[in-house]
Amino acid sequence: MKNASHDDNAYRLIFEPPDAETYMRLRREAGMNARSAAGAALGLPNSLFAVQIVHQLEGKSETVGMGRIVGDGGCFYQVVDIAVQPAHQGRGLGKRIMSEIRAYILREAPENAFVSLLADGEAHRLYAQFGFKPTSPHAIGMAWYPQPNR
C-alpha cells in the first residue's frame, strides 16, 4: 500500500476474528506460513479472543493487522496470528494488538494459567515487552503438521 496514512486516527480496532480470506491474506503479506482455507474456516470462529486493526483512508477500509488467542479458556491460552501488513509496520500496531491481548488475559484468565506463544525471528523483542520470556532450558517448543492420508 503506497499511501498508508501515518495518522493514528486512521486506525481502529475490531474485536472479532477476521474472515478466512482476510486471515490468509494477512498471514501471506506478513511472511507467515500458509494455513488451509478449510482450517481457517473451522478455527477462526473458535478463537477465545481476537483483535483486528482496520486502516481507513479516503473512505476505504482494509484490515492491516490481527492477533488471536486460542485455548481452553481456563488452564491454557496460546497467542497466535500476530501479523501486521509490512506497509503499516513500525507504527506501534503490533504493540496495540499485544496490549489488547494482554488486557484480555489479565481480565479473563484464572490465576496461574499458562499463556504461551511462538516467536518467529525478531518478534521475541515485542513479546518480551509484554512479559513473555523463553521457557525453562528443559522445555523445547515442538510442532507437528499432520498430513491426511491420501
N, CA, C and O atoms as a GROMACS GRO file, in nm:
protein
  600
    1MET      N    1   0.085  -0.117   0.000
    1MET     CA    2   0.000   0.000   0.000
    1MET      C    3   0.090   0.123   0.000
    1MET      O    4   0.160   0.148   0.098
    2LYS      N    5   0.090   0.198  -0.104
    2LYS     CA    6   0.183   0.309  -0.122
    2LYS      C    7   0.152   0.429  -0.035
    2LYS      O    8   0.243   0.494   0.016
    3ASN      N    9   0.024   0.460  -0.016
    3ASN     CA   10  -0.014   0.582   0.054
    3ASN      C   11  -0.067   0.555   0.193
    3ASN      O   12  -0.165   0.617   0.235
    4ALA      N   13  -0.004   0.465   0.265
    4ALA     CA   14  -0.050   0.433   0.400
    4ALA      C   15  -0.038   0.556   0.488
    4ALA      O   16   0.068   0.618   0.498
    5SER      N   17  -0.149   0.592   0.552
    5SER     CA   18  -0.151   0.709   0.638
    5SER      C   19  -0.072   0.684   0.766
    5SER      O   20  -0.075   0.573   0.821
    6HIS      N   21  -0.002   0.785   0.812
    6HIS     CA   22   0.072   0.774   0.938
    6HIS      C   23  -0.012   0.825   1.055
    6HIS      O   24   0.035   0.824   1.169
    7ASP      N   25  -0.133   0.869   1.031
    7ASP     CA   26  -0.223   0.924   1.131
    7ASP      C   27  -0.282   0.811   1.215
    7ASP      O   28  -0.349   0.723   1.162
    8ASP      N   29  -0.256   0.813   1.348
    8ASP     CA   30  -0.310   0.710   1.437
    8ASP      C   31  -0.462   0.705   1.432
    8ASP      O   32  -0.520   0.599   1.457
    9ASN      N   33  -0.527   0.816   1.399
    9ASN     CA   34  -0.672   0.819   1.390
    9ASN      C   35  -0.724   0.741   1.270
    9ASN      O   36  -0.844   0.716   1.259
   10ALA      N   37  -0.634   0.704   1.179
   10ALA     CA   38  -0.674   0.628   1.062
   10ALA      C   39  -0.691   0.480   1.094
   10ALA      O   40  -0.733   0.402   1.008
   11TYR      N   41  -0.658   0.441   1.217
   11TYR     CA   42  -0.667   0.301   1.258
   11TYR      C   43  -0.775   0.284   1.364
   11TYR      O   44  -0.789   0.366   1.455
   12ARG      N   45  -0.852   0.175   1.350
   12ARG     CA   46  -0.949   0.142   1.454
   12ARG      C   47  -0.941  -0.007   1.483
   12ARG      O   48  -0.898  -0.085   1.399
   13LEU      N   49  -0.984  -0.044   1.602
   13LEU     CA   50  -0.980  -0.184   1.645
   13LEU      C   51  -1.117  -0.247   1.630
   13LEU      O   52  -1.219  -0.184   1.654
   14ILE      N   53  -1.118  -0.373   1.590
   14ILE     CA   54  -1.239  -0.455   1.585
   14ILE      C   55  -1.209  -0.580   1.666
   14ILE      O   56  -1.107  -0.645   1.645
   15PHE      N   57  -1.297  -0.614   1.757
   15PHE     CA   58  -1.274  -0.728   1.845
   15PHE      C   59  -1.352  -0.850   1.799
   15PHE      O   60  -1.449  -0.893   1.862
   16GLU      N   61  -1.307  -0.904   1.688
   16GLU     CA   62  -1.362  -1.028   1.633
   16GLU      C   63  -1.259  -1.085   1.536
   16GLU      O   64  -1.176  -1.011   1.484
   17PRO      N   65  -1.264  -1.215   1.512
   17PRO     CA   66  -1.168  -1.273   1.417
   17PRO      C   67  -1.195  -1.222   1.276
   17PRO      O   68  -1.309  -1.191   1.241
   18PRO      N   69  -1.091  -1.214   1.195
   18PRO     CA   70  -1.112  -1.177   1.055
   18PRO      C   71  -1.182  -1.292   0.982
   18PRO      O   72  -1.185  -1.405   1.031
   19ASP      N   73  -1.236  -1.263   0.866
   19ASP     CA   74  -1.288  -1.372   0.784
   19ASP      C   75  -1.168  -1.450   0.730
   19ASP      O   76  -1.055  -1.402   0.734
   20ALA      N   77  -1.194  -1.570   0.680
   20ALA     CA   78  -1.086  -1.659   0.636
   20ALA      C   79  -1.001  -1.597   0.526
   20ALA      O   80  -0.879  -1.614   0.526
   21GLU      N   81  -1.062  -1.526   0.433
   21GLU     CA   82  -0.987  -1.465   0.324
   21GLU      C   83  -0.891  -1.357   0.376
   21GLU      O   84  -0.775  -1.352   0.335
   22THR      N   85  -0.938  -1.272   0.466
   22THR     CA   86  -0.855  -1.168   0.524
   22THR      C   87  -0.742  -1.229   0.606
   22THR      O   88  -0.627  -1.185   0.600
   23TYR      N   89  -0.776  -1.331   0.684
   23TYR     CA   90  -0.678  -1.402   0.767
   23TYR      C   91  -0.565  -1.458   0.681
   23TYR      O   92  -0.447  -1.438   0.711
   24MET      N   93  -0.600  -1.526   0.575
   24MET     CA   94  -0.499  -1.586   0.489
   24MET      C   95  -0.416  -1.480   0.417
   24MET      O   96  -0.296  -1.497   0.399
   25ARG      N   97  -0.480  -1.370   0.377
   25ARG     CA   98  -0.408  -1.260   0.311
   25ARG      C   99  -0.306  -1.197   0.406
   25ARG      O  100  -0.191  -1.175   0.368
   26LEU      N  101  -0.348  -1.168   0.529
   26LEU     CA  102  -0.257  -1.105   0.625
   26LEU      C  103  -0.140  -1.196   0.659
   26LEU      O  104  -0.026  -1.150   0.669
   27ARG      N  105  -0.166  -1.324   0.677
   27ARG     CA  106  -0.056  -1.418   0.704
   27ARG      C  107   0.044  -1.416   0.588
   27ARG      O  108   0.165  -1.411   0.611
   28ARG      N  109  -0.006  -1.421   0.466
   28ARG     CA  110   0.081  -1.421   0.348
   28ARG      C  111   0.162  -1.291   0.342
   28ARG      O  112   0.284  -1.294   0.323
   29GLU      N  113   0.093  -1.177   0.357
   29GLU     CA  114   0.161  -1.047   0.346
   29GLU      C  115   0.264  -1.027   0.456
   29GLU      O  116   0.364  -0.958   0.436
   30ALA      N  117   0.241  -1.086   0.572
   30ALA     CA  118   0.334  -1.071   0.684
   30ALA      C  119   0.447  -1.175   0.678
   30ALA      O  120   0.534  -1.178   0.765
   31GLY      N  121   0.445  -1.261   0.575
   31GLY     CA  122   0.552  -1.359   0.559
   31GLY      C  123   0.537  -1.482   0.647
   31GLY      O  124   0.634  -1.552   0.674
   32MET      N  125   0.415  -1.508   0.693
   32MET     CA  126   0.391  -1.623   0.779
   32MET      C  127   0.354  -1.745   0.694
   32MET      O  128   0.314  -1.732   0.578
   33ASN      N  129   0.366  -1.864   0.754
   33ASN     CA  130   0.329  -1.987   0.685
   33ASN      C  131   0.180  -1.985   0.652
   33ASN      O  132   0.098  -1.933   0.727
   34ALA      N  133   0.148  -2.043   0.538
   34ALA     CA  134   0.009  -2.050   0.494
   34ALA      C  135  -0.068  -2.152   0.579
   34ALA      O  136  -0.010  -2.247   0.631
   35ARG      N  137  -0.195  -2.130   0.593
   35ARG     CA  138  -0.288  -2.224   0.655
   35ARG      C  139  -0.394  -2.254   0.551
   35ARG      O  140  -0.416  -2.174   0.460
   36SER      N  141  -0.461  -2.367   0.564
   36SER     CA  142  -0.562  -2.402   0.465
   36SER      C  143  -0.688  -2.319   0.487
   36SER      O  144  -0.718  -2.277   0.598
   37ALA      N  145  -0.761  -2.297   0.378
   37ALA     CA  146  -0.888  -2.226   0.386
   37ALA      C  147  -0.985  -2.303   0.475
   37ALA      O  148  -1.059  -2.244   0.553
   38ALA      N  149  -0.984  -2.436   0.463
   38ALA     CA  150  -1.074  -2.518   0.546
   38ALA      C  151  -1.038  -2.505   0.693
   38ALA      O  152  -1.126  -2.494   0.778
   39GLY      N  153  -0.908  -2.506   0.724
   39GLY     CA  154  -0.864  -2.490   0.862
   39GLY      C  155  -0.900  -2.353   0.918
   39GLY      O  156  -0.945  -2.342   1.032
   40ALA      N  157  -0.881  -2.249   0.837
   40ALA     CA  158  -0.916  -2.113   0.881
   40ALA      C  159  -1.066  -2.103   0.907
   40ALA      O  160  -1.108  -2.045   1.007
   41ALA      N  161  -1.146  -2.159   0.817
   41ALA     CA  162  -1.292  -2.152   0.835
   41ALA      C  163  -1.337  -2.224   0.962
   41ALA      O  164  -1.431  -2.179   1.028
   42LEU      N  165  -1.272  -2.333   0.996
   42LEU     CA  166  -1.306  -2.406   1.119
   42LEU      C  167  -1.252  -2.337   1.244
   42LEU      O  168  -1.320  -2.327   1.346
   43GLY      N  169  -1.128  -2.291   1.236
   43GLY     CA  170  -1.060  -2.240   1.354
   43GLY      C  171  -1.095  -2.100   1.398
   43GLY      O  172  -1.108  -2.074   1.517
   44LEU      N  173  -1.111  -2.009   1.303
   44LEU     CA  174  -1.133  -1.868   1.340
   44LEU      C  175  -1.252  -1.847   1.432
   44LEU      O  176  -1.240  -1.772   1.529
   45PRO      N  177  -1.368  -1.910   1.407
   45PRO     CA  178  -1.481  -1.889   1.498
   45PRO      C  179  -1.458  -1.943   1.640
   45PRO      O  180  -1.529  -1.906   1.733
   46ASN      N  181  -1.358  -2.030   1.656
   46ASN     CA  182  -1.329  -2.088   1.786
   46ASN      C  183  -1.226  -2.009   1.866
   46ASN      O  184  -1.180  -2.054   1.971
   47SER      N  185  -1.190  -1.891   1.819
   47SER     CA  186  -1.097  -1.805   1.892
   47SER      C  187  -1.156  -1.768   2.027
   47SER      O  188  -1.275  -1.740   2.038
   48LEU      N  189  -1.072  -1.768   2.130
   48LEU     CA  190  -1.117  -1.716   2.260
   48LEU      C  191  -1.128  -1.564   2.255
   48LEU      O  192  -1.217  -1.505   2.316
   49PHE      N  193  -1.036  -1.504   2.182
   49PHE     CA  194  -1.031  -1.358   2.171
   49PHE      C  195  -0.962  -1.326   2.038
   49PHE      O  196  -0.872  -1.398   1.996
   50ALA      N  197  -1.004  -1.220   1.975
   50ALA     CA  198  -0.939  -1.176   1.851
   50ALA      C  199  -0.950  -1.025   1.840
   50ALA      O  200  -1.046  -0.964   1.886
   51VAL      N  201  -0.849  -0.967   1.779
   51VAL     CA  202  -0.849  -0.824   1.752
   51VAL      C  203  -0.795  -0.802   1.611
   51VAL      O  204  -0.699  -0.866   1.569
   52GLN      N  205  -0.857  -0.711   1.540
   52GLN     CA  206  -0.811  -0.669   1.409
   52GLN      C  207  -0.783  -0.519   1.414
   52GLN      O  208  -0.848  -0.445   1.489
   53ILE      N  209  -0.688  -0.476   1.335
   53ILE     CA  210  -0.665  -0.333   1.316
   53ILE      C  211  -0.706  -0.301   1.174
   53ILE      O  212  -0.654  -0.358   1.078
   54VAL      N  213  -0.799  -0.207   1.162
   54VAL     CA  214  -0.851  -0.166   1.032
   54VAL      C  215  -0.800  -0.026   1.001
   54VAL      O  216  -0.812   0.066   1.083
   55HIS      N  217  -0.742  -0.011   0.882
   55HIS     CA  218  -0.694   0.118   0.836
   55HIS      C  219  -0.801   0.179   0.747
   55HIS      O  220  -0.852   0.115   0.655
   56GLN      N  221  -0.834   0.305   0.776
   56GLN     CA  222  -0.934   0.376   0.697
   56GLN      C  223  -0.868   0.494   0.629
   56GLN      O  224  -0.804   0.578   0.694
   57LEU      N  225  -0.883   0.499   0.498
   57LEU     CA  226  -0.824   0.608   0.420
   57LEU      C  227  -0.913   0.636   0.302
   57LEU      O  228  -0.945   0.546   0.224
   58GLU      N  229  -0.953   0.762   0.289
   58GLU     CA  230  -1.033   0.807   0.175
   58GLU      C  231  -1.156   0.720   0.153
   58GLU      O  232  -1.186   0.681   0.040
   59GLY      N  233  -1.226   0.688   0.260
   59GLY     CA  234  -1.349   0.611   0.252
   59GLY      C  235  -1.331   0.462   0.232
   59GLY      O  236  -1.430   0.389   0.222
   60LYS      N  237  -1.209   0.415   0.228
   60LYS     CA  238  -1.182   0.273   0.211
   60LYS      C  239  -1.128   0.216   0.342
   60LYS      O  240  -1.054   0.283   0.413
   61SER      N  241  -1.167   0.092   0.372
   61SER     CA  242  -1.121   0.023   0.492
   61SER      C  243  -1.050  -0.105   0.454
   61SER      O  244  -1.094  -0.177   0.364
   62GLU      N  245  -0.940  -0.134   0.523
   62GLU     CA  246  -0.867  -0.258   0.500
   62GLU      C  247  -0.810  -0.306   0.632
   62GLU      O  248  -0.751  -0.228   0.706
   63THR      N  249  -0.828  -0.435   0.661
   63THR     CA  250  -0.767  -0.493   0.780
   63THR      C  251  -0.618  -0.507   0.753
   63THR      O  252  -0.577  -0.572   0.657
   64VAL      N  253  -0.536  -0.443   0.840
   64VAL     CA  254  -0.391  -0.442   0.820
   64VAL      C  255  -0.315  -0.510   0.934
   64VAL      O  256  -0.193  -0.524   0.928
   65GLY      N  257  -0.388  -0.554   1.037
   65GLY     CA  258  -0.324  -0.622   1.148
   65GLY      C  259  -0.423  -0.710   1.220
   65GLY      O  260  -0.544  -0.688   1.215
   66MET      N  261  -0.371  -0.813   1.288
   66MET     CA  262  -0.458  -0.904   1.362
   66MET      C  263  -0.377  -0.976   1.470
   66MET      O  264  -0.254  -0.979   1.468
   67GLY      N  265  -0.451  -1.032   1.564
   67GLY     CA  266  -0.395  -1.119   1.665
   67GLY      C  267  -0.508  -1.197   1.730
   67GLY      O  268  -0.621  -1.149   1.736
   68ARG      N  269  -0.477  -1.319   1.777
   68ARG     CA  270  -0.581  -1.402   1.837
   68ARG      C  271  -0.526  -1.475   1.959
   68ARG      O  272  -0.405  -1.486   1.978
   69ILE      N  273  -0.619  -1.524   2.040
   69ILE     CA  274  -0.588  -1.616   2.149
   69ILE      C  275  -0.674  -1.739   2.126
   69ILE      O  276  -0.794  -1.729   2.102
   70VAL      N  277  -0.611  -1.856   2.134
   70VAL     CA  278  -0.681  -1.983   2.129
   70VAL      C  279  -0.649  -2.059   2.256
   70VAL      O  280  -0.550  -2.028   2.324
   71GLY      N  281  -0.728  -2.158   2.289
   71GLY     CA  282  -0.701  -2.239   2.407
   71GLY      C  283  -0.827  -2.292   2.469
   71GLY      O  284  -0.933  -2.293   2.406
   72ASP      N  285  -0.816  -2.337   2.594
   72ASP     CA  286  -0.931  -2.399   2.661
   72ASP      C  287  -1.007  -2.302   2.749
   72ASP      O  288  -1.109  -2.340   2.808
   73GLY      N  289  -0.960  -2.179   2.760
   73GLY     CA  290  -1.032  -2.078   2.838
   73GLY      C  291  -1.017  -2.094   2.988
   73GLY      O  292  -1.089  -2.028   3.064
   74GLY      N  293  -0.927  -2.179   3.032
   74GLY     CA  294  -0.908  -2.200   3.175
   74GLY      C  295  -0.761  -2.216   3.211
   74GLY      O  296  -0.702  -2.130   3.278
   75CYS      N  297  -0.703  -2.325   3.169
   75CYS     CA  298  -0.564  -2.355   3.203
   75CYS      C  299  -0.464  -2.308   3.099
   75CYS      O  300  -0.352  -2.269   3.132
   76PHE      N  301  -0.504  -2.313   2.972
   76PHE     CA  302  -0.409  -2.288   2.864
   76PHE      C  303  -0.461  -2.187   2.764
   76PHE      O  304  -0.574  -2.195   2.717
   77TYR      N  305  -0.374  -2.091   2.732
   77TYR     CA  306  -0.402  -1.986   2.634
   77TYR      C  307  -0.280  -1.977   2.543
   77TYR      O  308  -0.167  -1.976   2.592
   78GLN      N  309  -0.301  -1.971   2.414
   78GLN     CA  310  -0.189  -1.952   2.322
   78GLN      C  311  -0.217  -1.830   2.235
   78GLN      O  312  -0.323  -1.818   2.173
   79VAL      N  313  -0.120  -1.740   2.232
   79VAL     CA  314  -0.127  -1.621   2.148
   79VAL      C  315  -0.080  -1.662   2.009
   79VAL      O  316   0.029  -1.717   1.993
   80VAL      N  317  -0.163  -1.634   1.909
   80VAL     CA  318  -0.132  -1.677   1.772
   80VAL      C  319  -0.166  -1.566   1.672
   80VAL      O  320  -0.237  -1.470   1.704
   81ASP      N  321  -0.114  -1.582   1.554
   81ASP     CA  322  -0.152  -1.499   1.438
   81ASP      C  323  -0.129  -1.349   1.458
   81ASP      O  324  -0.209  -1.268   1.411
   82ILE      N  325  -0.022  -1.312   1.526
   82ILE     CA  326   0.011  -1.170   1.537
   82ILE      C  327   0.074  -1.130   1.404
   82ILE      O  328   0.183  -1.176   1.369
   83ALA      N  329   0.004  -1.046   1.330
   83ALA     CA  330   0.051  -1.007   1.198
   83ALA      C  331   0.013  -0.863   1.170
   83ALA      O  332  -0.098  -0.819   1.200
   84VAL      N  333   0.107  -0.789   1.112
   84VAL     CA  334   0.082  -0.652   1.066
   84VAL      C  335   0.137  -0.643   0.924
   84VAL      O  336   0.251  -0.681   0.898
   85GLN      N  337   0.055  -0.592   0.836
   85GLN     CA  338   0.094  -0.573   0.696
   85GLN      C  339   0.224  -0.490   0.692
   85GLN      O  340   0.232  -0.389   0.761
   86PRO      N  341   0.324  -0.531   0.613
   86PRO     CA  342   0.451  -0.460   0.611
   86PRO      C  343   0.440  -0.308   0.590
   86PRO      O  344   0.516  -0.233   0.651
   87ALA      N  345   0.348  -0.261   0.506
   87ALA     CA  346   0.334  -0.118   0.480
   87ALA      C  347   0.291  -0.041   0.606
   87ALA      O  348   0.301   0.081   0.610
   88HIS      N  349   0.242  -0.113   0.707
   88HIS     CA  350   0.193  -0.048   0.828
   88HIS      C  351   0.277  -0.081   0.951
   88HIS      O  352   0.242  -0.043   1.063
   89GLN      N  353   0.388  -0.151   0.931
   89GLN     CA  354   0.476  -0.183   1.043
   89GLN      C  355   0.554  -0.060   1.086
   89GLN      O  356   0.568   0.036   1.011
   90GLY      N  357   0.604  -0.065   1.209
   90GLY     CA  358   0.683   0.046   1.262
   90GLY      C  359   0.599   0.160   1.317
   90GLY      O  360   0.651   0.268   1.342
   91ARG      N  361   0.470   0.137   1.337
   91ARG     CA  362   0.378   0.242   1.387
   91ARG      C  363   0.315   0.203   1.520
   91ARG      O  364   0.221   0.267   1.566
   92GLY      N  365   0.367   0.098   1.582
   92GLY     CA  366   0.314   0.058   1.712
   92GLY      C  367   0.189  -0.028   1.704
   92GLY      O  368   0.124  -0.051   1.805
   93LEU      N  369   0.154  -0.076   1.585
   93LEU     CA  370   0.032  -0.156   1.572
   93LEU      C  371   0.046  -0.293   1.638
   93LEU      O  372  -0.049  -0.343   1.697
   94GLY      N  373   0.164  -0.353   1.628
   94GLY     CA  374   0.188  -0.480   1.698
   94GLY      C  375   0.173  -0.462   1.848
   94GLY      O  376   0.119  -0.550   1.916
   95LYS      N  377   0.220  -0.349   1.899
   95LYS     CA  378   0.204  -0.320   2.043
   95LYS      C  379   0.058  -0.301   2.080
   95LYS      O  380   0.015  -0.344   2.187
   96ARG      N  381  -0.019  -0.239   1.993
   96ARG     CA  382  -0.163  -0.222   2.020
   96ARG      C  383  -0.233  -0.357   2.025
   96ARG      O  384  -0.316  -0.381   2.112
   97ILE      N  385  -0.198  -0.444   1.932
   97ILE     CA  386  -0.256  -0.578   1.931
   97ILE      C  387  -0.219  -0.652   2.059
   97ILE      O  388  -0.306  -0.709   2.125
   98MET      N  389  -0.092  -0.650   2.094
   98MET     CA  390  -0.047  -0.720   2.214
   98MET      C  391  -0.104  -0.658   2.342
   98MET      O  392  -0.131  -0.730   2.438
   99SER      N  393  -0.123  -0.528   2.344
   99SER     CA  394  -0.185  -0.464   2.461
   99SER      C  395  -0.327  -0.515   2.482
   99SER      O  396  -0.368  -0.540   2.596
  100GLU      N  397  -0.402  -0.530   2.375
  100GLU     CA  398  -0.539  -0.581   2.386
  100GLU      C  399  -0.539  -0.728   2.428
  100GLU      O  400  -0.624  -0.770   2.507
  101ILE      N  401  -0.446  -0.804   2.375
  101ILE     CA  402  -0.436  -0.945   2.413
  101ILE      C  403  -0.399  -0.957   2.561
  101ILE      O  404  -0.457  -1.038   2.633
  102ARG      N  405  -0.304  -0.878   2.605
  102ARG     CA  406  -0.263  -0.879   2.746
  102ARG      C  407  -0.380  -0.840   2.836
  102ARG      O  408  -0.401  -0.903   2.939
  103ALA      N  409  -0.454  -0.738   2.798
  103ALA     CA  410  -0.569  -0.694   2.878
  103ALA      C  411  -0.672  -0.806   2.889
  103ALA      O  412  -0.730  -0.827   2.996
  104TYR      N  413  -0.697  -0.877   2.780
  104TYR     CA  414  -0.792  -0.988   2.783
  104TYR      C  415  -0.744  -1.097   2.880
  104TYR      O  416  -0.822  -1.146   2.962
  105ILE      N  417  -0.618  -1.134   2.870
  105ILE     CA  418  -0.562  -1.238   2.958
  105ILE      C  419  -0.574  -1.196   3.104
  105ILE      O  420  -0.617  -1.275   3.188
  106LEU      N  421  -0.537  -1.074   3.135
  106LEU     CA  422  -0.544  -1.027   3.274
  106LEU      C  423  -0.687  -1.022   3.326
  106LEU      O  424  -0.712  -1.045   3.444
  107ARG      N  425  -0.780  -0.993   3.239
  107ARG     CA  426  -0.921  -0.984   3.275
  107ARG      C  427  -0.986  -1.122   3.287
  107ARG      O  428  -1.070  -1.142   3.376
  108GLU      N  429  -0.951  -1.216   3.201
  108GLU     CA  430  -1.025  -1.341   3.188
  108GLU      C  431  -0.955  -1.466   3.240
  108GLU      O  432  -1.022  -1.558   3.287
  109ALA      N  433  -0.824  -1.472   3.234
  109ALA     CA  434  -0.754  -1.596   3.268
  109ALA      C  435  -0.746  -1.616   3.419
  109ALA      O  436  -0.714  -1.522   3.492
  110PRO      N  437  -0.773  -1.738   3.465
  110PRO     CA  438  -0.756  -1.767   3.607
  110PRO      C  439  -0.609  -1.756   3.648
  110PRO      O  440  -0.519  -1.761   3.565
  111GLU      N  441  -0.588  -1.741   3.777
  111GLU     CA  442  -0.452  -1.734   3.831
  111GLU      C  443  -0.372  -1.856   3.787
  111GLU      O  444  -0.423  -1.968   3.785
  112ASN      N  445  -0.248  -1.832   3.752
  112ASN     CA  446  -0.152  -1.936   3.715
  112ASN      C  447  -0.187  -2.007   3.584
  112ASN      O  448  -0.138  -2.117   3.560
  113ALA      N  449  -0.269  -1.948   3.499
  113ALA     CA  450  -0.293  -2.004   3.365
  113ALA      C  451  -0.161  -2.000   3.287
  113ALA      O  452  -0.077  -1.913   3.310
  114PHE      N  453  -0.145  -2.093   3.197
  114PHE     CA  454  -0.025  -2.099   3.114
  114PHE      C  455  -0.055  -2.027   2.983
  114PHE      O  456  -0.141  -2.070   2.906
  115VAL      N  457   0.017  -1.918   2.958
  115VAL     CA  458  -0.001  -1.839   2.836
  115VAL      C  459   0.126  -1.853   2.755
  115VAL      O  460   0.235  -1.820   2.802
  116SER      N  461   0.112  -1.902   2.633
  116SER     CA  462   0.230  -1.930   2.551
  116SER      C  463   0.217  -1.867   2.413
  116SER      O  464   0.109  -1.826   2.371
  117LEU      N  465   0.329  -1.862   2.344
  117LEU     CA  466   0.334  -1.820   2.205
  117LEU      C  467   0.464  -1.869   2.146
  117LEU      O  468   0.557  -1.905   2.218
  118LEU      N  469   0.471  -1.870   2.015
  118LEU     CA  470   0.594  -1.899   1.943
  118LEU      C  471   0.637  -1.770   1.873
  118LEU      O  472   0.559  -1.709   1.800
  119ALA      N  473   0.761  -1.730   1.897
  119ALA     CA  474   0.811  -1.606   1.840
  119ALA      C  475   0.901  -1.636   1.721
  119ALA      O  476   1.003  -1.705   1.735
  120ASP      N  477   0.865  -1.586   1.605
  120ASP     CA  478   0.947  -1.601   1.485
  120ASP      C  479   1.041  -1.482   1.473
  120ASP      O  480   1.004  -1.369   1.505
  121GLY      N  481   1.162  -1.509   1.427
  121GLY     CA  482   1.257  -1.402   1.400
  121GLY      C  483   1.279  -1.310   1.519
  121GLY      O  484   1.305  -1.356   1.631
  122GLU      N  485   1.267  -1.182   1.495
  122GLU     CA  486   1.289  -1.082   1.600
  122GLU      C  487   1.163  -1.047   1.678
  122GLU      O  488   1.166  -0.958   1.763
  123ALA      N  489   1.054  -1.118   1.653
  123ALA     CA  490   0.928  -1.089   1.723
  123ALA      C  491   0.941  -1.106   1.874
  123ALA      O  492   0.862  -1.049   1.949
  124HIS      N  493   1.039  -1.184   1.918
  124HIS     CA  494   1.056  -1.204   2.062
  124HIS      C  495   1.081  -1.072   2.135
  124HIS      O  496   1.050  -1.060   2.254
  125ARG      N  497   1.135  -0.973   2.065
  125ARG     CA  498   1.158  -0.842   2.126
  125ARG      C  499   1.026  -0.773   2.161
  125ARG      O  500   1.014  -0.710   2.266
  126LEU      N  501   0.928  -0.784   2.073
  126LEU     CA  502   0.795  -0.729   2.102
  126LEU      C  503   0.732  -0.802   2.220
  126LEU      O  504   0.683  -0.739   2.313
  127TYR      N  505   0.733  -0.935   2.215
  127TYR     CA  506   0.666  -1.014   2.317
  127TYR      C  507   0.730  -0.996   2.455
  127TYR      O  508   0.661  -1.001   2.557
  128ALA      N  509   0.861  -0.976   2.458
  128ALA     CA  510   0.930  -0.953   2.586
  128ALA      C  511   0.877  -0.827   2.655
  128ALA      O  512   0.874  -0.821   2.778
  129GLN      N  513   0.835  -0.728   2.578
  129GLN     CA  514   0.780  -0.605   2.635
  129GLN      C  515   0.649  -0.631   2.710
  129GLN      O  516   0.605  -0.548   2.790
  130PHE      N  517   0.587  -0.746   2.684
  130PHE     CA  518   0.460  -0.780   2.747
  130PHE      C  519   0.476  -0.893   2.848
  130PHE      O  520   0.378  -0.957   2.887
  131GLY      N  521   0.600  -0.917   2.890
  131GLY     CA  522   0.626  -1.013   2.997
  131GLY      C  523   0.658  -1.154   2.952
  131GLY      O  524   0.681  -1.241   3.036
  132PHE      N  525   0.660  -1.181   2.824
  132PHE     CA  526   0.693  -1.316   2.776
  132PHE      C  527   0.843  -1.335   2.782
  132PHE      O  528   0.920  -1.243   2.754
  133LYS      N  529   0.883  -1.455   2.817
  133LYS     CA  530   1.025  -1.489   2.819
  133LYS      C  531   1.040  -1.634   2.777
  133LYS      O  532   0.944  -1.711   2.782
  134PRO      N  533   1.161  -1.671   2.735
  134PRO     CA  534   1.180  -1.811   2.695
  134PRO      C  535   1.144  -1.905   2.810
  134PRO      O  536   1.162  -1.874   2.927
  135THR      N  537   1.091  -2.022   2.773
  135THR     CA  538   1.058  -2.121   2.875
  135THR      C  539   1.188  -2.176   2.933
  135THR      O  540   1.297  -2.142   2.887
  136SER      N  541   1.176  -2.260   3.032
  136SER     CA  542   1.294  -2.314   3.100
  136SER      C  543   1.388  -2.382   3.001
  136SER      O  544   1.345  -2.422   2.892
  137PRO      N  545   1.514  -2.396   3.038
  137PRO     CA  546   1.608  -2.462   2.947
  137PRO      C  547   1.574  -2.610   2.923
  137PRO      O  548   1.631  -2.673   2.834
  138HIS      N  549   1.484  -2.663   3.002
  138HIS     CA  550   1.446  -2.804   2.988
  138HIS      C  551   1.327  -2.821   2.894
  138HIS      O  552   1.295  -2.934   2.855
  139ALA      N  553   1.260  -2.712   2.856
  139ALA     CA  554   1.144  -2.720   2.768
  139ALA      C  555   1.186  -2.683   2.626
  139ALA      O  556   1.257  -2.585   2.605
  140ILE      N  557   1.142  -2.761   2.533
  140ILE     CA  558   1.171  -2.736   2.392
  140ILE      C  559   1.038  -2.723   2.320
  140ILE      O  560   0.955  -2.814   2.327
  141GLY      N  561   1.016  -2.613   2.250
  141GLY     CA  562   0.895  -2.598   2.170
  141GLY      C  563   0.897  -2.699   2.055
  141GLY      O  564   0.999  -2.716   1.988
  142MET      N  565   0.786  -2.763   2.034
  142MET     CA  566   0.777  -2.864   1.929
  142MET      C  567   0.648  -2.844   1.851
  142MET      O  568   0.552  -2.787   1.903
  143ALA      N  569   0.646  -2.890   1.728
  143ALA     CA  570   0.527  -2.878   1.645
  143ALA      C  571   0.512  -3.002   1.558
  143ALA      O  572   0.610  -3.071   1.528
  144TRP      N  573   0.390  -3.029   1.517
  144TRP     CA  574   0.359  -3.137   1.424
  144TRP      C  575   0.255  -3.085   1.329
  144TRP      O  576   0.154  -3.030   1.372
  145TYR      N  577   0.276  -3.102   1.201
  145TYR     CA  578   0.181  -3.060   1.098
  145TYR      C  579   0.127  -3.185   1.030
  145TYR      O  580   0.188  -3.234   0.935
  146PRO      N  581   0.015  -3.239   1.078
  146PRO     CA  582  -0.036  -3.365   1.022
  146PRO      C  583  -0.078  -3.349   0.876
  146PRO      O  584  -0.131  -3.245   0.835
  147GLN      N  585  -0.052  -3.452   0.801
  147GLN     CA  586  -0.094  -3.460   0.661
  147GLN      C  587  -0.194  -3.573   0.650
  147GLN      O  588  -0.165  -3.685   0.690
  148PRO      N  589  -0.313  -3.546   0.596
  148PRO     CA  590  -0.411  -3.653   0.582
  148PRO      C  591  -0.361  -3.764   0.491
  148PRO      O  592  -0.286  -3.740   0.396
  149ASN      N  593  -0.403  -3.885   0.522
  149ASN     CA  594  -0.370  -3.998   0.435
  149ASN      C  595  -0.441  -3.984   0.303
  149ASN      O  596  -0.561  -3.957   0.300
  150ARG      N  597  -0.371  -4.001   0.197
  150ARG     CA  598  -0.433  -3.987   0.064
  150ARG      C  599  -0.418  -4.114  -0.012
  150ARG      O  600  -0.463  -4.123  -0.126
   0.00000   0.00000   0.00000
